[in-house]
Amino acid sequence: MKHSDYLKLKKELQKHNYLYHVLDKPEISDYDFDKMFQQLLDIEQEKPEWVEPDSPTQRVGGAPLKQFSKQDHREPMLSLQNSFSADDIEAFHQRCLKFLKIDKSITYYCEPKFDGLAVELIYEDGLLTGALTRGDGVTGENVLSNVKTIQSVPLRLNTENPPALLEVRGEVLMQKEDFKKLNQFQQDNGETPFANPRNAAAGSLRQLDPKVTASRLLKLFCYGFGAYTDLNFNSQNDFAKVIGAWGLPTINLTKKDLILITDDVHKVIEFYHFVEKQRHHLPFDIDGIVVKVNSLDLQNELGTIARSPRWATAVKFKPEQGQTIVKDIIVQVGRTGALTPVAVMNPVKVGGVTITHATLHNQDEIDRKDVRIGDTVTIQRAGDVIPEVVSVDLKKRPKEAVAFKIPKKCPECHSTVTKIEGEVVSRCVNPICPAVVKESLKHFVSRKAMNIEKLGEKLIEQLFNNQLIKNYSDIYQLNKKELLNLERQGEKSVSNILASIEKSKETTLARFIFSLGIRYVGEQTARVLANHFGDIKKLENASMDELVVISDVGPKVANSIYNTFKNKTLTLEIDKLLAQGIQFKSSKKLKPSLKGLNIVVTGTLPLDRNEIKQMITERGGKSASSVSKNTNYVLAGESAGSKLDKAEELGVPILNWEDFQKLITNDQ
Ligand code: IVH
């Protein structure tokens, strides 16, 4: 291997990293990338003297720290004056005009206000040598090892002639999807969930072990600069263009409509409303827009006042928070027996939606926030996440308010609840607790499980309370007479219910496994298990050794499956269901006709989206949720939206339902 070939390979990897993480437009598969990466590692093992700090292998290398070292910013990191409305934008414009003593227009550069935490990247001779948090604006903490794990941050600027010094400032974020996954993980592992993506990003960046940060998938958007040498920018726009070309992630590289350069203040106001509407469709949180005077000369002339520049303002969106009073705290028992405290509140409108309930997660969270019945609380909604209590206004606390404790007995069946050492969740472990049974039945009939369309949650409650069902198999024994006796049921609705129960008997093994509600076995794992075993009995009898070797099934999941099937009541129940005529279609192994293909499904199609995804995975393919260069086909039904646009933009072949069927017909 020649040194020049090594450098070529390194450059190639840097390029693909940039295409994937900065531009969101990968050109090679993850598999090919991993192969190249491994090649680089192999070479570096043989020639350690070639390794430089900008090698992609150097992103996660640092050992855990005892504490972060402090470092002063060369230029203080200021904050922004906040404004809240269209009128405030106009007022900001007038202030700028007055200060500059000009009556003509001013050009503004507008972009989203990212809701994360600020960092400063320090590049010396093009190499990333430092990364500081904002701290108090004067002194920050050096989080370089952690920042290096953010894949969109270049370790070296992509230019032949880098300046001796360039400090770039930006915001570190966690995407909403990654936040949801992280919190699910935290909860599953008995850790405290994060309140919002910003806290999760902050918690992840301030980890002493860079490996933890690396696992958290952070993003960065650059928006400003600190100190620099040898450079000559005229404007904010100039700066963005230059750093964008050097490989730094800026928002205009991926979302051009989220940048506006205009000398018309009315356009700024329109942009503010436009971005506010986009807010919930973005993969990350923003909390306003930032309006900056574009010209750097004018910026200098305007200068700063107190600790904020006169040349910029943050125009915040209406908060998705509200204040209300907690009337009661109730405890809900879920399918897994987990006791979840929920605040019942006076109705309050937050971001256009009326909210009456907010989750309090668990006892640790209640204690941390010290929420009591009668308290005035701030609640917040973040996108489609369940509303939650953020904080308590202690000044408004009534004298008689007492701290809330999750009961020691299950509110539904009164058996003693257990709390496993190290877990934050209290659980009712009574397998016949009515709440657990009802929730399990609801799960069993739900759309992604047995899909008994006409058996909704209310009807399950009614049937259970009338003692008509208690086990899954009871559902298949319901008769017309019993159903007609229920309130609000007539001939027509009863025959619909019975028909949908009958229809559900023909299902797939994957759906059946999922419907059993085994802890940690979601839809995807159920599919993997169905493909692997092809037979429910084989799964029931699988040993721990057989389970842990399956990819996607870790020891925790294997353990849960193994223990669940040790329960003979469940296996007898399964036998009963099979005897009642539950059958699995396509449980025979299909030809892997879609092997290696990634098919994204979008729009309205003749079958349920999950069924189609299953058809794809059963045939060896995979179905990602978003379109990228790695997508082989997009299967598009009616009213397909942005995924279809993206496919057209990337030139990904598009299939209609007939095409798709042709693709899979020769597989039996
Ligand atoms: S420009 C003088 N642009 O908001 C500071 N800041 O309240 C100039 N922020 O500390 C900052 N998105 O962390 C700027 N597009 C953006 C921003 C942004 C988020 C944050 C930044 C700053 C805080 C100011």
Boltz pocket constraint, residues with backbone or C-beta under 6 A from the ligand:
constraints:
  - pocket:
      binder: B
      contacts: [[A, 77], [A, 78], [A, 79], [A, 80], [A, 81], [A, 111], [A, 112], [A, 113], [A, 114], [A, 115], [A, 116], [A, 117], [A, 118], [A, 134], [A, 170], [A, 171], [A, 223], [A, 224], [A, 290], [A, 307], [A, 308], [A, 309], [A, 312], [A, 314]]
      max_distance: 6.0
